[in-house]
Amino acid sequence: MFFKKKSKESAILVNLEHIKALIKPDEVVLFETIDADHYYQSLFIFDLQERLHDPSSANLPFELKVFESILVSVGYGLRDQLQKLSPKVLSLLRKLETNRIDRDTLFSILDLSKKLTKYNFFLSLSLSFYLKNQFFFELIQFL
């Protein structure tokens, strides 16, 4: 699936969580993957269509609208993952308060630690990439 707009010579390749896309100045190409969550992909496409047709964001470059939609979609996915992980972490912490640490508890800690590290990595990566591109697009509009 792709959306088109205007034409320039550059592209941004995005591989974040459930979205794999190639963002060009005049189009976005979405790649379907086996492990993708179709629910979040559908929400992303709906949000993208809304942003592209929103007259209040007419002055924003096409690439920024697309990338903003990607970050919003990835953010919602990460928020939902965190909401699923939080009860598990709290349960595990309560278990640790009883001073009964067994092998299963340690494996659970390791598993949750990996998931939380992944969550933190994607969140910081998304934020830093967005801020860098926001600055870039504002600089282009200024020039």
CNS distance restraints for C-alpha pairs under 8 A (distance, minus, plus):
assign (resid   1 and name CA) (resid  29 and name CA) 6.18 0.50 0.50
assign (resid   1 and name CA) (resid  30 and name CA) 5.73 0.50 0.50
assign (resid   1 and name CA) (resid  31 and name CA) 7.86 0.50 0.50
assign (resid   2 and name CA) (resid  27 and name CA) 6.36 0.50 0.50
assign (resid   2 and name CA) (resid  28 and name CA) 5.19 0.50 0.50
assign (resid   2 and name CA) (resid  29 and name CA) 4.74 0.50 0.50
assign (resid   2 and name CA) (resid  30 and name CA) 6.36 0.50 0.50
assign (resid   3 and name CA) (resid  26 and name CA) 7.90 0.50 0.50
assign (resid   3 and name CA) (resid  27 and name CA) 5.06 0.50 0.50
assign (resid   3 and name CA) (resid  28 and name CA) 5.54 0.50 0.50
assign (resid   3 and name CA) (resid  29 and name CA) 7.35 0.50 0.50
assign (resid   4 and name CA) (resid  26 and name CA) 5.05 0.50 0.50
assign (resid   4 and name CA) (resid  27 and name CA) 3.99 0.50 0.50
assign (resid   4 and name CA) (resid  28 and name CA) 6.86 0.50 0.50
assign (resid   5 and name CA) (resid  25 and name CA) 7.32 0.50 0.50
assign (resid   5 and name CA) (resid  26 and name CA) 4.24 0.50 0.50
assign (resid   5 and name CA) (resid  27 and name CA) 5.89 0.50 0.50
assign (resid   5 and name CA) (resid  62 and name CA) 6.95 0.50 0.50
assign (resid   6 and name CA) (resid  25 and name CA) 6.29 0.50 0.50
assign (resid   6 and name CA) (resid  26 and name CA) 4.15 0.50 0.50
assign (resid   6 and name CA) (resid  27 and name CA) 7.64 0.50 0.50
assign (resid   6 and name CA) (resid  62 and name CA) 7.98 0.50 0.50
assign (resid   7 and name CA) (resid  25 and name CA) 5.65 0.50 0.50
assign (resid   7 and name CA) (resid  26 and name CA) 4.78 0.50 0.50
assign (resid   8 and name CA) (resid  24 and name CA) 7.75 0.50 0.50
assign (resid   8 and name CA) (resid  25 and name CA) 5.58 0.50 0.50
assign (resid   8 and name CA) (resid  26 and name CA) 7.04 0.50 0.50
assign (resid   9 and name CA) (resid  24 and name CA) 7.83 0.50 0.50
assign (resid   9 and name CA) (resid  25 and name CA) 7.36 0.50 0.50
assign (resid  10 and name CA) (resid  24 and name CA) 6.08 0.50 0.50
assign (resid  10 and name CA) (resid  25 and name CA) 6.71 0.50 0.50
assign (resid  11 and name CA) (resid  22 and name CA) 6.64 0.50 0.50
assign (resid  11 and name CA) (resid  23 and name CA) 5.37 0.50 0.50
assign (resid  11 and name CA) (resid  24 and name CA) 4.39 0.50 0.50
assign (resid  11 and name CA) (resid  25 and name CA) 6.86 0.50 0.50
assign (resid  12 and name CA) (resid  22 and name CA) 5.74 0.50 0.50
assign (resid  12 and name CA) (resid  23 and name CA) 4.91 0.50 0.50
assign (resid  12 and name CA) (resid  24 and name CA) 6.49 0.50 0.50
assign (resid  13 and name CA) (resid  20 and name CA) 7.79 0.50 0.50
assign (resid  13 and name CA) (resid  21 and name CA) 5.99 0.50 0.50
assign (resid  13 and name CA) (resid  22 and name CA) 4.58 0.50 0.50
assign (resid  13 and name CA) (resid  23 and name CA) 6.25 0.50 0.50
assign (resid  14 and name CA) (resid  19 and name CA) 7.26 0.50 0.50
assign (resid  14 and name CA) (resid  20 and name CA) 5.58 0.50 0.50
assign (resid  14 and name CA) (resid  21 and name CA) 5.11 0.50 0.50
assign (resid  14 and name CA) (resid  22 and name CA) 6.18 0.50 0.50
assign (resid  14 and name CA) (resid  23 and name CA) 7.58 0.50 0.50
assign (resid  15 and name CA) (resid  19 and name CA) 5.96 0.50 0.50
assign (resid  15 and name CA) (resid  20 and name CA) 4.53 0.50 0.50
assign (resid  15 and name CA) (resid  21 and name CA) 6.61 0.50 0.50
assign (resid  16 and name CA) (resid  20 and name CA) 6.50 0.50 0.50
assign (resid  16 and name CA) (resid  74 and name CA) 6.96 0.50 0.50
assign (resid  16 and name CA) (resid 122 and name CA) 7.39 0.50 0.50
assign (resid  17 and name CA) (resid  36 and name CA) 7.80 0.50 0.50
assign (resid  17 and name CA) (resid  74 and name CA) 6.48 0.50 0.50
assign (resid  17 and name CA) (resid 122 and name CA) 7.87 0.50 0.50
assign (resid  18 and name CA) (resid  35 and name CA) 7.68 0.50 0.50
assign (resid  18 and name CA) (resid  36 and name CA) 4.79 0.50 0.50
assign (resid  18 and name CA) (resid  37 and name CA) 5.81 0.50 0.50
assign (resid  18 and name CA) (resid  40 and name CA) 7.13 0.50 0.50
assign (resid  18 and name CA) (resid  41 and name CA) 6.80 0.50 0.50
assign (resid  18 and name CA) (resid  74 and name CA) 7.26 0.50 0.50
assign (resid  19 and name CA) (resid  30 and name CA) 7.42 0.50 0.50
assign (resid  19 and name CA) (resid  31 and name CA) 7.58 0.50 0.50
assign (resid  19 and name CA) (resid  36 and name CA) 7.38 0.50 0.50
assign (resid  19 and name CA) (resid  41 and name CA) 6.87 0.50 0.50
assign (resid  19 and name CA) (resid  70 and name CA) 7.16 0.50 0.50
assign (resid  19 and name CA) (resid  74 and name CA) 7.65 0.50 0.50
assign (resid  20 and name CA) (resid  30 and name CA) 5.98 0.50 0.50
assign (resid  20 and name CA) (resid  31 and name CA) 5.29 0.50 0.50
assign (resid  20 and name CA) (resid  32 and name CA) 7.20 0.50 0.50
assign (resid  20 and name CA) (resid  33 and name CA) 7.79 0.50 0.50
assign (resid  21 and name CA) (resid  28 and name CA) 6.71 0.50 0.50
assign (resid  21 and name CA) (resid  29 and name CA) 5.46 0.50 0.50
assign (resid  21 and name CA) (resid  30 and name CA) 4.44 0.50 0.50
assign (resid  21 and name CA) (resid  31 and name CA) 5.79 0.50 0.50
assign (resid  22 and name CA) (resid  28 and name CA) 5.61 0.50 0.50
assign (resid  22 and name CA) (resid  29 and name CA) 5.09 0.50 0.50
assign (resid  22 and name CA) (resid  30 and name CA) 6.62 0.50 0.50
assign (resid  23 and name CA) (resid  27 and name CA) 6.30 0.50 0.50
assign (resid  23 and name CA) (resid  28 and name CA) 4.46 0.50 0.50
assign (resid  23 and name CA) (resid  29 and name CA) 6.52 0.50 0.50
assign (resid  23 and name CA) (resid  63 and name CA) 6.30 0.50 0.50
assign (resid  23 and name CA) (resid  66 and name CA) 7.35 0.50 0.50
assign (resid  23 and name CA) (resid  67 and name CA) 7.78 0.50 0.50
assign (resid  24 and name CA) (resid  28 and name CA) 5.80 0.50 0.50
assign (resid  24 and name CA) (resid  63 and name CA) 6.64 0.50 0.50
assign (resid  25 and name CA) (resid  61 and name CA) 7.86 0.50 0.50
assign (resid  25 and name CA) (resid  62 and name CA) 6.20 0.50 0.50
assign (resid  25 and name CA) (resid  63 and name CA) 5.65 0.50 0.50
assign (resid  26 and name CA) (resid  62 and name CA) 6.96 0.50 0.50
assign (resid  26 and name CA) (resid  63 and name CA) 7.88 0.50 0.50
assign (resid  28 and name CA) (resid  66 and name CA) 7.48 0.50 0.50
assign (resid  32 and name CA) (resid  36 and name CA) 7.17 0.50 0.50
assign (resid  36 and name CA) (resid  41 and name CA) 7.70 0.50 0.50
assign (resid  37 and name CA) (resid  41 and name CA) 6.42 0.50 0.50
assign (resid  38 and name CA) (resid  42 and name CA) 6.02 0.50 0.50
assign (resid  39 and name CA) (resid  43 and name CA) 6.39 0.50 0.50
assign (resid  40 and name CA) (resid  44 and name CA) 6.05 0.50 0.50
assign (resid  40 and name CA) (resid  73 and name CA) 6.58 0.50 0.50
assign (resid  40 and name CA) (resid  77 and name CA) 6.87 0.50 0.50
assign (resid  41 and name CA) (resid  45 and name CA) 6.25 0.50 0.50
assign (resid  41 and name CA) (resid  73 and name CA) 7.81 0.50 0.50
assign (resid  42 and name CA) (resid  46 and name CA) 6.23 0.50 0.50
assign (resid  43 and name CA) (resid  47 and name CA) 6.08 0.50 0.50
assign (resid  43 and name CA) (resid  73 and name CA) 7.01 0.50 0.50
assign (resid  44 and name CA) (resid  48 and name CA) 5.97 0.50 0.50
assign (resid  44 and name CA) (resid  69 and name CA) 6.39 0.50 0.50
assign (resid  44 and name CA) (resid  70 and name CA) 6.60 0.50 0.50
assign (resid  44 and name CA) (resid  72 and name CA) 7.93 0.50 0.50
assign (resid  44 and name CA) (resid  73 and name CA) 5.42 0.50 0.50
assign (resid  45 and name CA) (resid  49 and name CA) 6.17 0.50 0.50
assign (resid  46 and name CA) (resid  50 and name CA) 6.35 0.50 0.50
assign (resid  47 and name CA) (resid  51 and name CA) 6.20 0.50 0.50
assign (resid  47 and name CA) (resid  69 and name CA) 6.24 0.50 0.50
assign (resid  48 and name CA) (resid  52 and name CA) 6.11 0.50 0.50
assign (resid  48 and name CA) (resid  65 and name CA) 7.43 0.50 0.50
assign (resid  48 and name CA) (resid  66 and name CA) 6.29 0.50 0.50
assign (resid  48 and name CA) (resid  69 and name CA) 5.52 0.50 0.50
assign (resid  49 and name CA) (resid  53 and name CA) 6.30 0.50 0.50
assign (resid  50 and name CA) (resid  54 and name CA) 5.99 0.50 0.50
assign (resid  51 and name CA) (resid  57 and name CA) 7.26 0.50 0.50
assign (resid  51 and name CA) (resid  65 and name CA) 6.37 0.50 0.50
assign (resid  51 and name CA) (resid  66 and name CA) 7.97 0.50 0.50
assign (resid  51 and name CA) (resid  69 and name CA) 7.55 0.50 0.50
assign (resid  52 and name CA) (resid  57 and name CA) 7.92 0.50 0.50
assign (resid  52 and name CA) (resid  62 and name CA) 7.56 0.50 0.50
assign (resid  52 and name CA) (resid  65 and name CA) 6.79 0.50 0.50
assign (resid  52 and name CA) (resid  66 and name CA) 7.97 0.50 0.50
assign (resid  54 and name CA) (resid  58 and name CA) 6.88 0.50 0.50
assign (resid  60 and name CA) (resid  64 and name CA) 6.58 0.50 0.50
assign (resid  60 and name CA) (resid  65 and name CA) 6.73 0.50 0.50
assign (resid  61 and name CA) (resid  65 and name CA) 6.55 0.50 0.50
assign (resid  61 and name CA) (resid 137 and name CA) 7.32 0.50 0.50
assign (resid  62 and name CA) (resid  66 and name CA) 6.36 0.50 0.50
assign (resid  63 and name CA) (resid  67 and name CA) 6.03 0.50 0.50
assign (resid  64 and name CA) (resid  68 and name CA) 5.82 0.50 0.50
assign (resid  64 and name CA) (resid 133 and name CA) 7.67 0.50 0.50
assign (resid  64 and name CA) (resid 134 and name CA) 7.41 0.50 0.50
assign (resid  64 and name CA) (resid 137 and name CA) 7.36 0.50 0.50
assign (resid  65 and name CA) (resid  69 and name CA) 6.27 0.50 0.50
assign (resid  66 and name CA) (resid  70 and name CA) 6.30 0.50 0.50
assign (resid  67 and name CA) (resid  71 and name CA) 6.22 0.50 0.50
assign (resid  67 and name CA) (resid 130 and name CA) 7.72 0.50 0.50
assign (resid  68 and name CA) (resid  72 and name CA) 6.18 0.50 0.50
assign (resid  68 and name CA) (resid 130 and name CA) 7.65 0.50 0.50
assign (resid  69 and name CA) (resid  73 and name CA) 6.14 0.50 0.50
assign (resid  70 and name CA) (resid  74 and name CA) 6.07 0.50 0.50
assign (resid  71 and name CA) (resid  75 and name CA) 5.83 0.50 0.50
assign (resid  71 and name CA) (resid 126 and name CA) 6.57 0.50 0.50
assign (resid  71 and name CA) (resid 130 and name CA) 7.71 0.50 0.50
assign (resid  72 and name CA) (resid  76 and name CA) 6.25 0.50 0.50
assign (resid  73 and name CA) (resid  77 and name CA) 6.31 0.50 0.50
assign (resid  74 and name CA) (resid  78 and name CA) 6.10 0.50 0.50
assign (resid  75 and name CA) (resid  79 and name CA) 6.02 0.50 0.50
assign (resid  75 and name CA) (resid 123 and name CA) 7.43 0.50 0.50
assign (resid  76 and name CA) (resid  80 and name CA) 6.20 0.50 0.50
assign (resid  77 and name CA) (resid  81 and name CA) 6.26 0.50 0.50
assign (resid  78 and name CA) (resid  82 and name CA) 6.13 0.50 0.50
assign (resid  78 and name CA) (resid 119 and name CA) 6.52 0.50 0.50
assign (resid  78 and name CA) (resid 123 and name CA) 7.61 0.50 0.50
assign (resid  79 and name CA) (resid  83 and name CA) 6.21 0.50 0.50
assign (resid  80 and name CA) (resid  84 and name CA) 6.34 0.50 0.50
assign (resid  81 and name CA) (resid  85 and name CA) 6.21 0.50 0.50
assign (resid  81 and name CA) (resid 119 and name CA) 7.93 0.50 0.50
assign (resid  82 and name CA) (resid  86 and name CA) 5.94 0.50 0.50
assign (resid  82 and name CA) (resid 116 and name CA) 7.87 0.50 0.50
assign (resid  82 and name CA) (resid 119 and name CA) 7.56 0.50 0.50
assign (resid  83 and name CA) (resid  87 and name CA) 7.44 0.50 0.50
assign (resid  84 and name CA) (resid  88 and name CA) 7.42 0.50 0.50
assign (resid  85 and name CA) (resid  89 and name CA) 6.21 0.50 0.50
assign (resid  85 and name CA) (resid 112 and name CA) 7.47 0.50 0.50
assign (resid  85 and name CA) (resid 116 and name CA) 7.95 0.50 0.50
assign (resid  86 and name CA) (resid  90 and name CA) 6.16 0.50 0.50
assign (resid  87 and name CA) (resid  91 and name CA) 6.02 0.50 0.50
assign (resid  88 and name CA) (resid  92 and name CA) 6.12 0.50 0.50
assign (resid  88 and name CA) (resid 112 and name CA) 7.96 0.50 0.50
assign (resid  89 and name CA) (resid  93 and name CA) 6.11 0.50 0.50
assign (resid  89 and name CA) (resid 112 and name CA) 7.04 0.50 0.50
assign (resid  90 and name CA) (resid  94 and name CA) 6.19 0.50 0.50
assign (resid  91 and name CA) (resid  95 and name CA) 6.27 0.50 0.50
assign (resid  92 and name CA) (resid  96 and name CA) 6.29 0.50 0.50
assign (resid  92 and name CA) (resid 105 and name CA) 7.28 0.50 0.50
assign (resid  92 and name CA) (resid 108 and name CA) 7.63 0.50 0.50
assign (resid  92 and name CA) (resid 109 and name CA) 7.36 0.50 0.50
assign (resid  93 and name CA) (resid  97 and name CA) 6.35 0.50 0.50
assign (resid  94 and name CA) (resid  98 and name CA) 6.99 0.50 0.50
assign (resid  95 and name CA) (resid  99 and name CA) 7.52 0.50 0.50
assign (resid  95 and name CA) (resid 100 and name CA) 7.04 0.50 0.50
assign (resid  95 and name CA) (resid 101 and name CA) 7.95 0.50 0.50
assign (resid  96 and name CA) (resid 100 and name CA) 6.23 0.50 0.50
assign (resid  96 and name CA) (resid 101 and name CA) 6.35 0.50 0.50
assign (resid 101 and name CA) (resid 105 and name CA) 6.09 0.50 0.50
assign (resid 101 and name CA) (resid 106 and name CA) 7.08 0.50 0.50
assign (resid 102 and name CA) (resid 106 and name CA) 6.45 0.50 0.50
assign (resid 103 and name CA) (resid 107 and name CA) 6.32 0.50 0.50
assign (resid 104 and name CA) (resid 108 and name CA) 6.15 0.50 0.50
assign (resid 105 and name CA) (resid 109 and name CA) 6.20 0.50 0.50
assign (resid 106 and name CA) (resid 110 and name CA) 6.26 0.50 0.50
assign (resid 107 and name CA) (resid 111 and name CA) 6.15 0.50 0.50
assign (resid 108 and name CA) (resid 112 and name CA) 6.11 0.50 0.50
assign (resid 109 and name CA) (resid 113 and name CA) 5.90 0.50 0.50
assign (resid 110 and name CA) (resid 114 and name CA) 6.28 0.50 0.50
assign (resid 111 and name CA) (resid 115 and name CA) 6.44 0.50 0.50
assign (resid 112 and name CA) (resid 116 and name CA) 6.06 0.50 0.50
assign (resid 113 and name CA) (resid 117 and name CA) 6.03 0.50 0.50
assign (resid 114 and name CA) (resid 118 and name CA) 6.21 0.50 0.50
assign (resid 115 and name CA) (resid 119 and name CA) 6.22 0.50 0.50
assign (resid 116 and name CA) (resid 120 and name CA) 6.11 0.50 0.50
assign (resid 117 and name CA) (resid 121 and name CA) 6.05 0.50 0.50
assign (resid 118 and name CA) (resid 122 and name CA) 6.25 0.50 0.50
assign (resid 119 and name CA) (resid 123 and name CA) 6.16 0.50 0.50
assign (resid 120 and name CA) (resid 124 and name CA) 6.13 0.50 0.50
assign (resid 121 and name CA) (resid 125 and name CA) 5.99 0.50 0.50
assign (resid 122 and name CA) (resid 126 and name CA) 5.91 0.50 0.50
assign (resid 123 and name CA) (resid 127 and name CA) 6.18 0.50 0.50
assign (resid 124 and name CA) (resid 128 and name CA) 6.08 0.50 0.50
assign (resid 125 and name CA) (resid 129 and name CA) 6.02 0.50 0.50
assign (resid 126 and name CA) (resid 130 and name CA) 6.02 0.50 0.50
assign (resid 127 and name CA) (resid 131 and name CA) 6.18 0.50 0.50
assign (resid 128 and name CA) (resid 132 and name CA) 6.17 0.50 0.50
assign (resid 129 and name CA) (resid 133 and name CA) 6.18 0.50 0.50
assign (resid 130 and name CA) (resid 134 and name CA) 5.89 0.50 0.50
assign (resid 131 and name CA) (resid 135 and name CA) 6.23 0.50 0.50
assign (resid 132 and name CA) (resid 136 and name CA) 6.28 0.50 0.50
assign (resid 133 and name CA) (resid 137 and name CA) 6.07 0.50 0.50
assign (resid 134 and name CA) (resid 138 and name CA) 6.15 0.50 0.50
assign (resid 135 and name CA) (resid 139 and name CA) 6.08 0.50 0.50
assign (resid 136 and name CA) (resid 140 and name CA) 6.29 0.50 0.50
assign (resid 137 and name CA) (resid 141 and name CA) 6.26 0.50 0.50
assign (resid 138 and name CA) (resid 142 and name CA) 6.12 0.50 0.50
assign (resid 139 and name CA) (resid 143 and name CA) 6.27 0.50 0.50
